[in-house]
Amino acid sequence: MKTTLEQWRMFKAVVDHGGYAQASEAIHKSQSTISYGVHKLQEQLGVQLLEVEGRKAVLTPHGKVLLQRAEQLLDQAATLDQVANALSVGIEPVIRIAVDMIFPYDGLFSVLDEFAQQYPNTRIELEEFVLSGGNELLEAGKVDLLITTIVAPGWHGHHLERIRFIPVSHPAHPLQQLDRPVEYDDLTQYRQIVIRDSGKRRSSEGGWLGAYQRWTVTHASTSLNMVRRGLGYAWYPEHLIRHDLAQQQLIPLPFANDQSRFVDLYLVQANSQSTGPATQALVELFGHRCPGKVHSAPPEQ
């Protein structure tokens, strides 16, 4: 005869509360029911799990081993019940998110942490991209939420925030040694590090592309490591290089006027008319995290 979850629950209750009478009060079952259930469990297993010392039920060595396994089993069963209950009321089992790599990761992690506390059984699948790569995922039906700088034709984007890009190089880079303000003509003579569009249908790169020498990479961390070593210059999101600027590992290019560039980030919902409660909660969390949500980008015609 197979053991049941209820038998393991009664066994654990006796251990947790120190005896059959205490377990009876805690889980609202009669003492005789618990006693019979645990006795039957031991009989089925062929090992003694508990022994009574005075008025207290104490684990045997076999009982200690099996209690650990029982706790894992009961936790899994509880999680299964929670997932089933969530599905029964329409809570999504998984949400797919695509995020442009310029989105501040501290903010992203903060949102996901808060979301996990509200919906612990909803899985998150996170895809990172550059420029148009996210729109290809959206159009292919592979994401539920998209954070992008480019709102594709036919879609609405809710504004999240504006990202400032700063042109920087290593302090020893030749552009820092001109003894005069840098001009755009100067930039053409030196290597620019750019990040490739992750979209498969396009091969553009982001930012000013006037340099005759140009190295193209696929990830921001690769680009940063190159510029930190003096191999070129680049425009970066201010939040990404804040530490480098503070430590003067990177410094802004000395233009006569501020040459910062600004890029807006938008949140796009794949199916805004049929959004589930977990996805809607995530949308609201992003909105609270990014107070710049003040306007929408209408769909292009």
N, C-alpha and C positions, 0 to 999 in steps of 0.2 A: 504493500500500500504506500502511495506517495504522501509525503508530508505536504502541508498547506501553508500558505502565507500567514493565515490566522494563528496557526500553531506557533510559528516563529515569532509573531507579534506578542503572543502571550508569554512565551519564553523570555523575550527581551524585556517585557514589562516586569516580570518577576525579578530579573537581574537589576534593572534600573531602579526599582523601588524597594528592593531588599527583602521581598517576601511575597507570599500568595495573597495575604490579606491586604497589603498595601497596593499590590497590583490590581486587585479587585476594585478598590476605590478609584484608582487612577484611570483605568480604562473602562469602567462601568460594566464589568462582567462579574458574575457570581464567582466566589472563591472556588466552589466545586467545579465550575466549568473550566477555570484556569488550571486547576490542579489536574483535572482529567486530561486536558489538552496537552500539558507538558509531559505528563506520564505517558500518554500515547505516543508523543513525539520521541521520547527516549526509547520506547519499546520498538518503534518502527526503525529507528537508527541503529539500535543494538548497542548503544553506549549511554553511560550516565552523564547527564549534563549538569545537574545540580545535586548538591547534598546539603542537608539542613544542619546548621550548627547553632544550637540554641533555638532562637526564634527567627533566625535569618537564613535565607537560601544563598548558598555560596557556589560559585562556579567550580567545576572540576577542571583539570587540565584539558580534557576533551571539550568541555563546555566553552572554555576560553577561545579555543581555535574556531569552533563552529559559530560562536557569537559574532566574531569578526566577519565571517562570511554571511551570516544572517543579516547583519547591519547593512552590508553592501546590497544584499538582495532586497531588503525592505526599502532602502533609499531609491533603488532603481524602480521598484514598484510604485513608490510615491511619485517619482518623476513621470513615470508612464501615465499615471492617473491625471497629473497636472496637464500634461501635453494633450491627453484625450479631452479633458474639460475645456482647454483653450481652443482646440479645434472645433468642439461642439458649439462654441459661441462665436466662431468665425475669426479667431486670432490666427494670423498667418504663421506657419511653421518656419518659414525662412523669408528673409528680405534681402534682395540683391541690390547693392549700392555701387555705383561707379563714381570715383572722385578724382578730379583733376589734381595733379601732384602739387600744384601751387597752394591748395587749400591748407590752412594752418593745422598741423597734426595735433597740437595740444588741444585745440578746439574740437577736432574730430573725436579724439579719444575721450574727452570730457562728455560729449554727447552720447557716445556709445556706452560709456560707463553708467550714465544715468538711465539710458534706455534698458540696459541689462537688469537694472534693479526693478524696473517696471514690468519687463517681459523677459524673465530669465530663460524661458523655454523656446524663444524665437531665435533661430540661428541667423547670423549675419554673414553674407558672402560679399567681400569687399574687393573691388577691382580698381586699380589705379591706372591712369592714362595721362596723355599729354595732348592738348589741343583738340583735334577732331575725333580722337579715338573713342571718347565717351558717346558721341552721337551715333557712331556706328553700332555700339552695343545697344543703345536705346532703340534705334530703328529695327534692329534684329530681334527685339523683344527679350533681350538677355538681362535687363536691369529693371528694377522697380523705381529707384530714385537715382538721379544724376546730378552731380554738382559740377558745373561746367562754365567756361568763359564764353562758349559759343552756343547760343540757343538755336537748335536746328529749325528749319522751316516747318511750320505747322504745329509747333509746340510752344507752350507758355513757360516762361522762367520767372520764378520769384527771386528778387534780388536778395542776396545774403550779405555780401560785403565787398569793399573795394580794396584791392591789393596793390601796394606800392612796390615798384621795381626800381632798384638802384644800380647804376653802372659801377662796378668795382674791379679792382685788381690787387695783386700782391703789392706791398709797399715798395718793393724794389723793381717793379715793372718799369720799362722805359717811358711809358706814358705818365708816370709819376715824377719823372726827372726832366721835364721839358723847361722848367723855370718860367713857365707862362701857362695860361689857361689852355686846356685841351680843346681842340676843335674837331668837328666830325671828319674833316679831311685827314686828321692825324690817325683816327681809328682805322681808316682803310689800310694803313701800313702795318698793322699788327694783328695778331691772331685773335679771332673771336671764338669763344666756346658757346655752342648753341645746342639745344635739345631737340631731337627729332620728333615730329608729329607721330603719335602712336597709331593713328588711323591707317588702315591698309589701303584705302582708296586715294590717300593724299600723301605727299612727301615733303610738306612744308616744314619750316622751322620757325620757332617763335622769336620775336624781338627784331631789333634793327639788324639788317643783314648786308651792310655795306662793306664789310671787310673783304679784301682780296684773299686773305688767308682765313680759312674757317675750318674748325674741327667740329664735327657733329657727333653727339653721343645720345644714348637712349635713357639715361637716368640722371637726375639732379645731383646725386651724390658723386657720380663720376665727374660731372662738370665742376662741382665745387672743389674736389680734390685736385683737379688740373689747375684751376685758378689759384688755389692756395699755394701751389708749387711754382707759380709765376709763368705758367705755360700759355696764358692768354688772359683776356678780360671777358666779362659777361654782365648781363643784367640779371639780378636775383630778387625774389620777393624779400622785402625788408625783414619779415619775421624769420626767414630761413637763415639769414646771416647776422642776426642781431649779436650773437656771441662773438663772431669773427670781427665785427666792427668794434665791439667793446674792447676786445683784446688787441685790436689793430693788426690782426692777421690779414685782414682785407681792409682796404680803404676806398672811399668813393673816388672816381676819376675826377680830377680837378677842372671841371668845366667852369666857364665864367658864370653861367646860370645853371640853376638846378635842372638836371636832365632826367629826373625821375619819370617813370612811366606808370600809368595806372590801368589796372585791369579789373573788371567787375566779374564777380562770381554769382551764378544763378543756380537755384534748385529747381529741377524739372521732375515732375511726377509722370511716370509712364501711363498710369491709368487713374487720373484724378477723380473720375466719376465713380470708380469702384474701389477706392482705397480702403483697406482693412484697418481695424483699430490700431494695430501695432505700427503699421506704416504711417498712419496719421499722427500717432504720438511722436514718431521719429521726425516727421516734418515739423511739428511744433517745437520739438527740442532744438532743431537746427535754427528755427526762427528766433527762439529765446537766446540761443548762443550768439546769434548774429543780429544785433539790433538794427543793422542797416537795411533790414528787409522793409523797404519803404515803397518800392514800385515793382512793376512787372515788366518783363521784356515781352512785347506782343509777338505772336508768331509771324515769321516773315512770309510774305506772299509769293 
